[in-house]
Amino acid sequence: MSDVVIMPAMSAAQSAGWQTLMDLAERRPEGWALVGGQMVHLWCAQRGSDLARPTDDIDTVLDVRARPHIYPEVTAALKDMGLVAQTTPEGIDHRWVKGAAEIDVLVPRHLGARAANRRSAFGGRALETPGAQKVLNRTETVLVDVEGRVGSIPRPTLLGSLVAKAAAYTVVLDRNRNRHLGDLVVLGSLLVPNDVRDHPALDRRERRLLSNAIGAARADPASWGYVPSGAQTLDRMSILVTRT
């Protein structure tokens, strides 16, 4: 486990989300990973960058393959913590809310009907997301300090985080999916040789996801214009995709 990562000052809503996440980690320390914008915030804090875009909600993905009952278990923990599911008209319980805290609970795609039909503590199904199993397979635990409270949070390696953002960009129904391209370039700007050398090489699916996202980012420089040397970062990431 790494040294303690000290998170910077947060908005009230972001802080509420992180405190809730740490409560969850105490109750269910394994079988899931932090993803989304807060994953980017965590990596930026770890590497001393201030480039993470503002965002308050928390995104998690559950390792249903390794732990078939993790969805009902985690949602039961959230319910016990006082969170309530915002069930969609389609019967999906992916967003859980308590006051200013919002936590999205996702599961990998293509794990079969039994996994897809597991029910939450409120009776809803899980929301599937692309590339999640790849991300879970690259997850490790880090110590995080949020406003003086220290806890262990599972999050993807930097390679896994890049894959997560590349996969998130493939969700075409997301009207704001270009934000993932900015996140991708921010994460790419943090890369050091050990992030590649000390971890398993990218597989074919991961390379394809990253290659497509890099191409999309090159075509949309406005999505990452706030990242210094963003073009050079994309060049470095292209080399990563071809050499690993």
LUMVEX-620262 format. One record per residue: residue number from 1; residue in three letters; z, y, x of N, C-alpha, C in turn. Coordinates in Angstrom, 2 decimals, always signed. Layout:
BEGIN
   n res     n_w     n_v     n_u    ca_w    ca_v    ca_u     c_w     c_v     c_u
 NUM ALA       Z       Y       X       Z       Y       X       Z       Y       X
...
//
This chain:
BEGIN
   n res     n_w     n_v     n_u    ca_w    ca_v    ca_u     c_w     c_v     c_u
   1 MET   +0.00   -1.19   +0.85   +0.00   +0.00   +0.00   +0.00   +1.25   +0.89
   2 SER   -0.70   +2.28   +0.48   -0.87   +3.48   +1.28   +0.37   +4.36   +1.22
   3 ASP   +0.34   +5.46   +2.00   +1.39   +6.47   +1.91   +1.35   +7.12   +0.53
   4 VAL   +2.41   +7.85   +0.22   +2.49   +8.49   -1.09   +1.47   +9.62   -1.19
   5 VAL   +0.70   +9.61   -2.28   -0.26  +10.67   -2.56   +0.43  +11.69   -3.46
   6 ILE   +0.53  +12.92   -3.01   +1.19  +13.97   -3.79   +0.14  +14.70   -4.61
   7 MET   +0.29  +14.63   -5.92   -0.66  +15.30   -6.81   -0.36  +16.79   -6.87
   8 PRO   -1.41  +17.61   -6.96   -1.21  +19.06   -7.03   -0.69  +19.49   -8.40
   9 ALA   -0.45  +20.79   -8.54   +0.01  +21.33   -9.82   -0.98  +21.00  -10.93
  10 MET   -0.46  +20.72  -12.11   -1.27  +20.27  -13.23   -1.04  +21.15  -14.45
  11 SER   -2.01  +21.10  -15.38   -1.79  +21.69  -16.69   -0.74  +20.87  -17.43
  12 ALA   -0.20  +21.42  -18.50   +0.81  +20.70  -19.27   +0.25  +19.41  -19.84
  13 ALA   -1.00  +19.45  -20.32   -1.61  +18.26  -20.91   -1.89  +17.20  -19.85
  14 GLN   -2.38  +17.62  -18.69   -2.64  +16.67  -17.62   -1.34  +16.03  -17.15
  15 SER   -0.31  +16.83  -17.00   +0.99  +16.30  -16.60   +1.52  +15.30  -17.61
  16 ALA   +1.38  +15.62  -18.89   +1.85  +14.69  -19.93   +1.11  +13.37  -19.85
  17 GLY   -0.19  +13.43  -19.58   -0.97  +12.21  -19.44   -0.52  +11.38  -18.25
  18 TRP   -0.28  +12.03  -17.12   +0.15  +11.31  -15.93   +1.54  +10.71  -16.09
  19 GLN   +2.44  +11.43  -16.73   +3.77  +10.88  -16.96   +3.69   +9.65  -17.85
  20 THR   +2.82   +9.70  -18.84   +2.63   +8.54  -19.72   +2.01   +7.39  -18.95
  21 LEU   +1.05   +7.70  -18.08   +0.43   +6.66  -17.25   +1.47   +5.99  -16.37
  22 MET   +2.38   +6.75  -15.80   +3.40   +6.17  -14.94   +4.40   +5.35  -15.75
  23 ASP   +4.66   +5.77  -16.98   +5.48   +4.93  -17.87   +4.80   +3.59  -18.10
  24 LEU   +3.49   +3.63  -18.34   +2.74   +2.39  -18.56   +2.77   +1.51  -17.31
  25 ALA   +2.61   +2.13  -16.15   +2.60   +1.36  -14.91   +3.93   +0.66  -14.66
  26 GLU   +5.02   +1.26  -15.10   +6.32   +0.61  -14.96   +6.42   -0.61  -15.87
  27 ARG   +5.80   -0.53  -17.04   +5.87   -1.64  -18.00   +4.82   -2.71  -17.73
  28 ARG   +3.62   -2.27  -17.33   +2.50   -3.18  -17.05   +1.88   -2.79  -15.72
  29 PRO   +2.44   -3.24  -14.61   +1.98   -2.77  -13.31   +0.65   -3.35  -12.86
  30 GLU   +0.17   -4.41  -13.51   -1.06   -5.07  -13.06   -1.99   -5.30  -14.24
  31 GLY   -3.25   -5.60  -13.90   -4.22   -5.96  -14.93   -5.05   -4.81  -15.46
  32 TRP   -5.01   -3.65  -14.79   -5.78   -2.51  -15.24   -6.02   -1.57  -14.06
  33 ALA   -6.84   -0.56  -14.30   -7.11   +0.44  -13.26   -7.32   +1.81  -13.89
  34 LEU   -6.92   +2.83  -13.16   -7.23   +4.21  -13.53   -8.68   +4.50  -13.18
  35 VAL   -9.43   +5.08  -14.12  -10.81   +5.46  -13.87  -11.01   +6.89  -14.39
  36 GLY  -12.26   +7.32  -14.52  -12.55   +8.62  -15.11  -12.18   +9.80  -14.24
  37 GLY  -12.00  +10.95  -14.88  -11.74  +12.18  -14.16  -10.45  +12.19  -13.37
  38 GLN   -9.40  +11.52  -13.88   -8.14  +11.49  -13.13   -8.23  +10.61  -11.90
  39 MET   -9.10   +9.61  -11.92   -9.39   +8.84  -10.71   -9.95   +9.77   -9.63
  40 VAL  -10.84  +10.68  -10.04  -11.40  +11.65   -9.09  -10.31  +12.58   -8.59
  41 HIS   -9.44  +13.05   -9.48   -8.33  +13.91   -9.07   -7.44  +13.20   -8.05
  42 LEU   -7.18  +11.92   -8.28   -6.32  +11.17   -7.37   -6.96  +11.05   -6.00
  43 TRP   -8.26  +10.73   -5.97   -8.94  +10.63   -4.68   -8.99  +11.97   -3.97
  44 CYS   -9.23  +13.04   -4.71   -9.25  +14.37   -4.08   -7.89  +14.72   -3.51
  45 ALA   -6.83  +14.40   -4.23   -5.48  +14.66   -3.72   -5.23  +13.84   -2.46
  46 GLN   -5.69  +12.61   -2.45   -5.47  +11.73   -1.30   -6.21  +12.22   -0.06
  47 ARG   -7.38  +12.85   -0.27   -8.19  +13.29   +0.87   -8.12  +14.80   +1.11
  48 GLY   -7.26  +15.50   +0.39   -7.08  +16.91   +0.64   -8.21  +17.79   +0.15
  49 SER   -8.87  +17.40   -0.92   -9.96  +18.18   -1.50   -9.51  +18.83   -2.80
  50 ASP  -10.08  +20.00   -3.09   -9.77  +20.68   -4.35  -11.00  +20.77   -5.26
  51 LEU  -11.93  +19.83   -5.11  -13.21  +19.91   -5.82  -13.21  +19.22   -7.18
  52 ALA  -12.16  +18.50   -7.52  -12.15  +17.78   -8.80  -12.26  +18.77   -9.96
  53 ARG  -13.13  +18.45  -10.92  -13.30  +19.33  -12.09  -12.07  +19.23  -12.99
  54 PRO  -11.76  +20.31  -13.71  -10.60  +20.28  -14.61  -10.79  +19.26  -15.73
  55 THR   -9.80  +18.45  -15.96   -9.79  +17.49  -17.07   -8.36  +17.05  -17.29
  56 ASP   -8.01  +16.75  -18.53   -6.62  +16.42  -18.86   -6.41  +14.98  -19.29
  57 ASP   -7.43  +14.36  -19.92   -7.22  +13.03  -20.48   -7.22  +11.97  -19.38
  58 ILE   -6.63  +10.83  -19.70   -6.49   +9.70  -18.79   -7.40   +8.57  -19.28
  59 ASP   -8.14   +7.96  -18.35   -8.99   +6.81  -18.68   -8.51   +5.59  -17.91
  60 THR   -8.39   +4.47  -18.61   -8.02   +3.21  -17.98   -8.98   +2.12  -18.40
  61 VAL   -9.14   +1.11  -17.56   -9.93   -0.06  -17.91   -9.09   -1.30  -17.63
  62 LEU   -9.18   -2.27  -18.53   -8.31   -3.45  -18.48   -9.07   -4.66  -17.94
  63 ASP   -8.39   -5.46  -17.14   -9.01   -6.65  -16.55   -8.85   -7.84  -17.49
  64 VAL   -9.67   -7.84  -18.52   -9.60   -8.88  -19.54   -9.99  -10.24  -18.97
  65 ARG  -10.88  -10.24  -18.00  -11.31  -11.52  -17.41  -10.13  -12.23  -16.75
  66 ALA   -9.36  -11.51  -15.96   -8.22  -12.11  -15.26   -7.02  -12.32  -16.16
  67 ARG   -6.87  -11.45  -17.16   -5.72  -11.50  -18.07   -6.21  -11.37  -19.50
  68 PRO   -6.55  -12.48  -20.14   -7.18  -12.43  -21.47   -6.40  -11.67  -22.53
  69 HIS   -5.08  -11.60  -22.39   -4.26  -10.94  -23.42   -3.82   -9.53  -23.01
  70 ILE   -4.45   -8.97  -21.99   -4.01   -7.67  -21.49   -4.22   -6.56  -22.51
  71 TYR   -5.26   -6.64  -23.33   -5.50   -5.57  -24.31   -4.37   -5.49  -25.34
  72 PRO   -4.01   -6.56  -26.03   -2.87   -6.45  -26.93   -1.57   -6.14  -26.21
  73 GLU   -1.41   -6.62  -24.98   -0.17   -6.35  -24.25   -0.04   -4.87  -23.88
  74 VAL   -1.11   -4.30  -23.35   -1.06   -2.89  -22.95   -0.93   -1.98  -24.17
  75 THR   -1.66   -2.28  -25.22   -1.56   -1.42  -26.40   -0.20   -1.56  -27.09
  76 ALA   +0.41   -2.73  -26.99   +1.77   -2.88  -27.51   +2.73   -2.01  -26.71
  77 ALA   +2.53   -1.96  -25.38   +3.36   -1.11  -24.55   +3.17   +0.36  -24.91
  78 LEU   +1.92   +0.76  -25.13   +1.65   +2.15  -25.52   +2.30   +2.47  -26.87
  79 LYS   +2.22   +1.53  -27.79   +2.85   +1.74  -29.10   +4.36   +1.89  -28.95
  80 ASP   +4.96   +1.03  -28.12   +6.40   +1.12  -27.89   +6.79   +2.45  -27.24
  81 MET   +5.86   +3.02  -26.49   +6.11   +4.30  -25.83   +5.89   +5.49  -26.77
  82 GLY   +5.49   +5.20  -28.00   +5.32   +6.25  -28.99   +3.92   +6.77  -29.16
  83 LEU   +2.93   +6.16  -28.49   +1.56   +6.59  -28.66   +0.96   +5.97  -29.91
  84 VAL   +0.01   +6.66  -30.49   -0.66   +6.21  -31.72   -2.15   +6.13  -31.46
  85 ALA   -2.78   +5.06  -31.93   -4.22   +4.90  -31.76   -4.98   +5.79  -32.73
  86 GLN   -6.03   +6.43  -32.23   -6.94   +7.19  -33.09   -8.12   +6.28  -33.42
  87 THR   -7.94   +5.46  -34.42   -8.92   +4.44  -34.77  -10.20   +5.09  -35.29
  88 THR  -11.35   +4.66  -34.75  -12.64   +5.18  -35.20  -13.04   +4.53  -36.52
  89 PRO  -14.03   +5.09  -37.23  -14.52   +4.45  -38.46  -15.03   +3.04  -38.23
  90 GLU  -15.43   +2.75  -36.98  -15.91   +1.40  -36.65  -14.78   +0.44  -36.29
  91 GLY  -13.54   +0.90  -36.37  -12.41   +0.03  -36.08  -12.09   -0.12  -34.60
  92 ILE  -12.43   +0.90  -33.80  -12.19   +0.87  -32.36  -10.93   +1.68  -32.03
  93 ASP  -10.03   +1.07  -31.28   -8.79   +1.74  -30.86   -8.86   +2.03  -29.36
  94 HIS   -9.66   +2.99  -28.95   -9.75   +3.26  -27.51   -8.94   +4.47  -27.08
  95 ARG   -8.65   +5.39  -28.01   -7.89   +6.58  -27.63   -6.49   +6.52  -28.22
  96 TRP   -5.51   +6.74  -27.34   -4.10   +6.68  -27.71   -3.46   +8.02  -27.39
  97 VAL   -2.70   +8.56  -28.33   -2.23   +9.94  -28.23   -0.74  +10.03  -28.52
  98 LYS   -0.07  +10.88  -27.75   +1.31  +11.26  -28.03   +1.48  +12.69  -27.56
  99 GLY   +1.62  +13.63  -28.48   +1.70  +15.03  -28.10   +0.44  +15.45  -27.36
 100 ALA   +0.62  +16.03  -26.17   -0.52  +16.48  -25.37   -1.15  +15.36  -24.55
 101 ALA   -0.51  +14.21  -24.49   -1.02  +13.10  -23.67   -2.09  +12.32  -24.41
 102 GLU   -3.22  +12.09  -23.74   -4.31  +11.27  -24.28   -4.69  +10.22  -23.25
 103 ILE   -4.67   +8.96  -23.67   -5.06   +7.86  -22.79   -6.14   +7.04  -23.48
 104 ASP   -7.28   +6.89  -22.80   -8.34   +6.03  -23.29   -8.19   +4.65  -22.65
 105 VAL   -8.30   +3.61  -23.46   -8.17   +2.23  -23.00   -9.51   +1.53  -23.21
 106 LEU  -10.14   +1.09  -22.12  -11.46   +0.50  -22.15  -11.41   -0.92  -21.59
 107 VAL  -12.45   -1.70  -21.90  -12.57   -3.05  -21.36  -14.00   -3.25  -20.86
 108 PRO  -14.23   -4.22  -19.97  -15.58   -4.48  -19.48  -16.50   -5.02  -20.57
 109 ARG  -17.78   -4.81  -20.37  -18.79   -5.38  -21.25  -19.08   -6.83  -20.89
 110 HIS  -19.69   -7.53  -21.85  -20.29   -8.84  -21.63  -19.27   -9.91  -21.21
 111 LEU  -18.10   -9.89  -21.82  -17.09  -10.91  -21.52  -16.94  -11.92  -22.64
 112 GLY  -17.83  -11.88  -23.62  -17.80  -12.88  -24.69  -17.14  -12.38  -25.95
 113 ALA  -17.42  -13.10  -27.04  -16.93  -12.68  -28.36  -15.41  -12.72  -28.45
 114 ARG  -14.78  -13.72  -27.84  -13.32  -13.82  -27.94  -12.65  -12.60  -27.33
 115 ALA  -13.10  -12.20  -26.14  -12.51  -11.03  -25.49  -12.81   -9.76  -26.28
 116 ALA  -14.04   -9.66  -26.79  -14.44   -8.45  -27.51  -13.68   -8.28  -28.82
 117 ASN  -13.21   -9.38  -29.38  -12.55   -9.34  -30.69  -11.03   -9.33  -30.61
 118 ARG  -10.48   -9.24  -29.41   -9.03   -9.08  -29.31   -8.61   -7.80  -30.03
 119 ARG   -7.44   -7.83  -30.64   -6.97   -6.69  -31.43   -5.83   -5.97  -30.72
 120 SER   -5.80   -4.67  -30.91   -4.73   -3.86  -30.34   -3.47   -3.99  -31.18
 121 ALA   -2.42   -3.33  -30.73   -1.17   -3.33  -31.48   -1.31   -2.63  -32.82
 122 PHE   -2.37   -1.84  -33.00   -2.65   -1.20  -34.28   -3.76   -1.91  -35.04
 123 GLY   -4.29   -3.00  -34.47   -5.27   -3.81  -35.18   -6.72   -3.53  -34.88
 124 GLY   -7.01   -2.55  -34.03   -8.39   -2.20  -33.72   -8.94   -2.97  -32.53
 125 ARG  -10.27   -2.98  -32.44  -10.94   -3.62  -31.30  -10.99   -2.66  -30.11
 126 ALA  -11.34   -3.22  -28.95  -11.44   -2.42  -27.73  -12.85   -1.85  -27.58
 127 LEU  -12.95   -0.76  -26.84  -14.25   -0.16  -26.52  -14.72   -0.71  -25.18
 128 GLU  -15.92   -1.29  -25.17  -16.48   -1.84  -23.94  -17.21   -0.76  -23.15
 129 THR  -17.17   -0.88  -21.83  -17.80   +0.12  -20.98  -18.55   -0.58  -19.83
 130 PRO  -19.69   -0.05  -19.41  -20.50   -0.72  -18.38  -19.88   -0.63  -16.99
 131 GLY  -20.13   -1.65  -16.18  -19.72   -1.64  -14.79  -18.24   -1.82  -14.54
 132 ALA  -17.47   -2.03  -15.59  -16.01   -2.03  -15.44  -15.50   -3.20  -14.60
 133 GLN  -16.11   -4.38  -14.74  -15.61   -5.51  -13.96  -15.83   -5.29  -12.47
 134 LYS  -16.95   -4.67  -12.13  -17.20   -4.34  -10.72  -16.09   -3.44  -10.18
 135 VAL  -15.69   -2.48  -11.01  -14.65   -1.54  -10.62  -13.30   -2.24  -10.47
 136 LEU  -12.97   -3.09  -11.43  -11.71   -3.83  -11.37  -11.64   -4.73  -10.14
 137 ASN  -12.78   -5.29   -9.76  -12.82   -6.16   -8.59  -12.57   -5.39   -7.29
 138 ARG  -12.67   -4.08   -7.35  -12.47   -3.23   -6.17  -11.22   -2.35   -6.32
 139 THR  -10.25   -2.83   -7.06   -9.06   -2.03   -7.34   -7.92   -2.35   -6.38
 140 GLU   -7.19   -1.32   -5.99   -6.00   -1.46   -5.16   -4.93   -0.52   -5.71
 141 THR   -3.70   -0.70   -5.27   -2.58   +0.09   -5.78   -2.16   +1.14   -4.75
 142 VAL   -1.89   +2.36   -5.25   -1.43   +3.44   -4.38   -0.15   +4.04   -4.95
 143 LEU   +0.68   +4.57   -4.08   +1.88   +5.29   -4.50   +1.51   +6.74   -4.77
 144 VAL   +1.92   +7.24   -5.92   +1.56   +8.58   -6.35   +2.82   +9.35   -6.73
 145 ASP   +2.88  +10.60   -6.28   +3.98  +11.50   -6.61   +3.46  +12.55   -7.58
 146 VAL   +3.97  +12.52   -8.81   +3.60  +13.49   -9.84   +4.84  +14.31  -10.17
 147 GLU   +4.88  +15.54   -9.69   +5.99  +16.45   -9.98   +7.33  +15.84   -9.61
 148 GLY   +7.36  +15.14   -8.47   +8.59  +14.55   -7.97   +8.86  +13.13   -8.42
 149 ARG   +8.09  +12.63   -9.34   +8.24  +11.25   -9.79   +7.23  +10.38   -9.06
 150 VAL   +7.69   +9.31   -8.43   +6.83   +8.44   -7.64   +6.63   +7.12   -8.36
 151 GLY   +5.39   +6.67   -8.43   +5.08   +5.39   -9.06   +3.84   +4.77   -8.45
 152 SER   +3.64   +3.50   -8.73   +2.48   +2.75   -8.23   +1.38   +2.75   -9.27
 153 ILE   +0.20   +3.22   -8.88   -0.93   +3.32   -9.80   -2.11   +2.52   -9.25
 154 PRO   -2.65   +1.59  -10.02   -3.86   +0.88   -9.59   -5.10   +1.73   -9.82
 155 ARG   -5.90   +1.89   -8.78   -7.14   +2.66   -8.90   -8.19   +2.03   -7.98
 156 PRO   -9.47   +2.23   -8.28  -10.51   +1.63   -7.45  -10.53   +2.22   -6.04
 157 THR  -11.01   +1.43   -5.09  -11.33   +1.96   -3.77  -12.36   +3.06   -3.93
 158 LEU  -12.66   +3.76   -2.86  -13.65   +4.84   -2.98  -15.02   +4.27   -3.32
 159 LEU  -15.40   +3.14   -2.74  -16.66   +2.51   -3.14  -16.62   +2.13   -4.61
 160 GLY  -15.51   +1.55   -5.05  -15.38   +1.19   -6.46  -15.43   +2.40   -7.36
 161 SER  -14.88   +3.52   -6.91  -14.91   +4.75   -7.70  -16.32   +5.30   -7.82
 162 LEU  -17.10   +5.20   -6.74  -18.50   +5.60   -6.81  -19.27   +4.74   -7.81
 163 VAL  -19.02   +3.45   -7.77  -19.66   +2.54   -8.73  -19.25   +2.89  -10.15
 164 ALA  -17.98   +3.22  -10.34  -17.49   +3.58  -11.68  -18.23   +4.78  -12.23
 165 LYS  -18.43   +5.80  -11.41  -19.12   +7.00  -11.87  -20.61   +6.74  -12.09
 166 ALA  -21.20   +5.94  -11.23  -22.61   +5.60  -11.42  -22.81   +4.82  -12.71
 167 ALA  -21.88   +3.91  -13.01  -21.97   +3.14  -14.25  -21.74   +4.03  -15.46
 168 ALA  -20.78   +4.95  -15.37  -20.49   +5.84  -16.49  -21.71   +6.68  -16.85
 169 TYR  -22.51   +7.03  -15.86  -23.70   +7.84  -16.12  -24.73   +7.10  -16.96
 170 THR  -24.67   +5.78  -17.00  -25.65   +5.01  -17.77  -25.39   +5.04  -19.27
 171 VAL  -24.27   +5.58  -19.71  -23.94   +5.64  -21.14  -24.72   +6.81  -21.74
 172 VAL  -25.90   +6.51  -22.27  -26.81   +7.56  -22.72  -26.31   +8.27  -23.97
 173 LEU  -25.40   +7.66  -24.72  -24.86   +8.32  -25.91  -23.85   +9.41  -25.57
 174 ASP  -23.43   +9.46  -24.33  -22.51  +10.50  -23.87  -23.30  +11.79  -23.68
 175 ARG  -23.04  +12.78  -24.52  -23.81  +14.02  -24.46  -23.50  +14.86  -23.23
 176 ASN  -22.42  +14.55  -22.57  -22.03  +15.31  -21.38  -22.00  +14.41  -20.15
 177 ARG  -22.90  +13.45  -20.10  -22.82  +12.46  -19.03  -23.15  +13.03  -17.65
 178 ASN  -23.79  +14.19  -17.58  -24.10  +14.77  -16.28  -22.85  +15.13  -15.48
 179 ARG  -21.70  +15.21  -16.15  -20.46  +15.47  -15.41  -20.18  +14.35  -14.42
 180 HIS  -20.65  +13.14  -14.76  -20.43  +12.01  -13.86  -21.20  +12.17  -12.56
 181 LEU  -22.33  +12.88  -12.61  -23.09  +13.13  -11.38  -22.31  +14.06  -10.46
 182 GLY  -21.70  +15.10  -11.04  -20.85  +15.97  -10.23  -19.69  +15.21   -9.62
 183 ASP  -19.05  +14.36  -10.42  -17.94  +13.54   -9.91  -18.42  +12.62   -8.79
 184 LEU  -19.61  +12.06   -8.96  -20.18  +11.16   -7.95  -20.33  +11.88   -6.61
 185 VAL  -20.85  +13.09   -6.65  -21.06  +13.83   -5.40  -19.73  +14.26   -4.80
 186 VAL  -18.77  +14.63   -5.63  -17.43  +14.95   -5.12  -16.85  +13.75   -4.39
 187 LEU  -16.91  +12.58   -5.01  -16.38  +11.38   -4.37  -17.15  +11.04   -3.10
 188 GLY  -18.47  +11.19   -3.16  -19.28  +10.93   -1.97  -18.92  +11.83   -0.81
 189 SER  -18.50  +13.06   -1.11  -18.13  +14.00   -0.05  -16.84  +13.57   +0.66
 190 LEU  -16.10  +12.66   +0.07  -14.83  +12.20   +0.65  -15.00  +10.98   +1.55
 191 LEU  -16.18  +10.38   +1.56  -16.41   +9.14   +2.29  -16.16   +9.28   +3.78
 192 VAL  -15.48   +8.27   +4.34  -15.34   +8.13   +5.78  -15.75   +6.69   +6.12
 193 PRO  -16.04   +6.40   +7.39  -16.54   +5.06   +7.73  -15.66   +3.91   +7.25
 194 ASN  -14.34   +4.06   +7.29  -13.47   +2.97   +6.87  -13.62   +2.61   +5.40
 195 ASP  -14.07   +3.56   +4.58  -14.27   +3.28   +3.16  -15.34   +2.22   +2.96
 196 VAL  -16.23   +2.11   +3.91  -17.31   +1.12   +3.84  -16.97   -0.09   +4.69
 197 ARG  -16.53   +0.15   +5.92  -16.32   -0.93   +6.88  -15.21   -1.88   +6.46
 198 ASP  -14.18   -1.37   +5.81  -13.00   -2.19   +5.51  -13.03   -2.84   +4.13
 199 HIS  -14.18   -2.80   +3.46  -14.26   -3.32   +2.10  -15.54   -4.14   +1.92
 200 PRO  -15.57   -5.02   +0.90  -16.76   -5.83   +0.67  -18.01   -4.98   +0.47
 201 ALA  -19.14   -5.48   +0.95  -20.40   -4.77   +0.80  -20.79   -4.65   -0.67
 202 LEU  -21.59   -3.66   -0.97  -22.11   -3.50   -2.32  -23.02   -4.67   -2.67
 203 ASP  -22.91   -5.15   -3.90  -23.84   -6.20   -4.34  -25.07   -5.55   -4.97
 204 ARG  -26.01   -6.38   -5.41  -27.29   -5.86   -5.92  -27.10   -4.95   -7.12
 205 ARG  -26.25   -5.35   -8.05  -26.01   -4.54   -9.24  -25.39   -3.19   -8.87
 206 GLU  -24.43   -3.21   -7.96  -23.79   -1.96   -7.55  -24.79   -1.04   -6.84
 207 ARG  -25.62   -1.61   -6.01  -26.63   -0.79   -5.32  -27.59   -0.16   -6.32
 208 ARG  -27.99   -0.93   -7.31  -28.92   -0.40   -8.31  -28.28   +0.74   -9.10
 209 LEU  -27.04   +0.55   -9.51  -26.34   +1.62  -10.23  -26.26   +2.89   -9.40
 210 LEU  -25.87   +2.75   -8.14  -25.72   +3.92   -7.28  -27.07   +4.56   -6.98
 211 SER  -28.07   +3.75   -6.73  -29.39   +4.30   -6.45  -29.91   +5.11   -7.62
 212 ASN  -29.74   +4.60   -8.82  -30.20   +5.33  -10.01  -29.43   +6.64  -10.19
 213 ALA  -28.12   +6.59   -9.97  -27.31   +7.80  -10.14  -27.64   +8.84   -9.07
 214 ILE  -27.86   +8.39   -7.85  -28.24   +9.32   -6.78  -29.57   +9.99   -7.11
 215 GLY  -30.53   +9.21   -7.61  -31.80   +9.79   -8.01  -31.65  +10.81   -9.12
 216 ALA  -30.80  +10.49  -10.10  -30.55  +11.43  -11.20  -29.89  +12.71  -10.68
 217 ALA  -28.98  +12.56   -9.73  -28.31  +13.74   -9.17  -29.29  +14.62   -8.39
 218 ARG  -30.18  +14.01   -7.66  -31.19  +14.80   -6.93  -32.04  +15.61   -7.91
 219 ALA  -32.30  +15.04   -9.08  -33.13  +15.71  -10.08  -32.37  +16.77  -10.87
 220 ASP  -31.05  +16.81  -10.71  -30.22  +17.74  -11.48  -29.19  +18.40  -10.56
 221 PRO  -29.64  +19.24   -9.63  -28.69  +19.84   -8.68  -27.65  +20.73   -9.33
 222 ALA  -27.92  +21.21  -10.54  -26.92  +22.05  -11.21  -25.65  +21.26  -11.52
 223 SER  -25.75  +19.94  -11.66  -24.59  +19.12  -12.02  -23.58  +19.02  -10.88
 224 TRP  -24.02  +19.27   -9.65  -23.11  +19.19   -8.51  -23.17  +20.44   -7.64
 225 GLY  -23.63  +21.54   -8.20  -23.78  +22.76   -7.42  -22.48  +23.31   -6.87
 226 TYR  -21.35  +22.90   -7.43  -20.05  +23.39   -6.95  -19.55  +22.62   -5.73
 227 VAL  -20.30  +21.62   -5.29  -19.88  +20.80   -4.15  -20.58  +21.31   -2.89
 228 PRO  -19.86  +21.86   -1.92  -20.50  +22.29   -0.67  -21.19  +21.11   +0.02
 229 SER  -22.37  +21.36   +0.56  -23.13  +20.31   +1.27  -23.41  +19.12   +0.37
 230 GLY  -23.60  +19.38   -0.93  -23.86  +18.29   -1.86  -25.14  +17.54   -1.55
 231 ALA  -26.18  +18.25   -1.11  -27.44  +17.59   -0.79  -27.27  +16.63   +0.38
 232 GLN  -26.52  +17.05   +1.39  -26.25  +16.18   +2.54  -25.42  +14.97   +2.12
 233 THR  -24.50  +15.19   +1.19  -23.70  +14.07   +0.68  -24.59  +13.04   +0.00
 234 LEU  -25.55  +13.48   -0.79  -26.48  +12.55   -1.43  -27.29  +11.79   -0.39
 235 ASP  -27.68  +12.45   +0.70  -28.40  +11.76   +1.77  -27.53  +10.67   +2.38
 236 ARG  -26.27  +10.98   +2.62  -25.36   +9.98   +3.19  -25.16   +8.81   +2.24
 237 MET  -25.06   +9.11   +0.95  -24.87   +8.05   -0.03  -26.11   +7.16   -0.12
 238 SER  -27.29   +7.75   +0.03  -28.52   +6.96   +0.02  -28.53   +5.97   +1.18
 239 ILE  -28.07   +6.41   +2.34  -27.98   +5.51   +3.48  -26.98   +4.40   +3.20
 240 LEU  -25.86   +4.74   +2.57  -24.86   +3.74   +2.19  -25.47   +2.65   +1.33
 241 VAL  -26.27   +3.05   +0.36  -26.86   +2.09   -0.57  -27.82   +1.15   +0.14
 242 THR  -28.55   +1.66   +1.11  -29.56   +0.84   +1.78  -28.98   -0.03   +2.89
 243 ARG  -27.82   +0.36   +3.44  -27.30   -0.35   +4.61  -26.16   -1.30   +4.32
 244 THR  -25.46   -1.14   +3.19  -24.31   -2.02   +2.94  -24.73   -3.27   +2.21
//
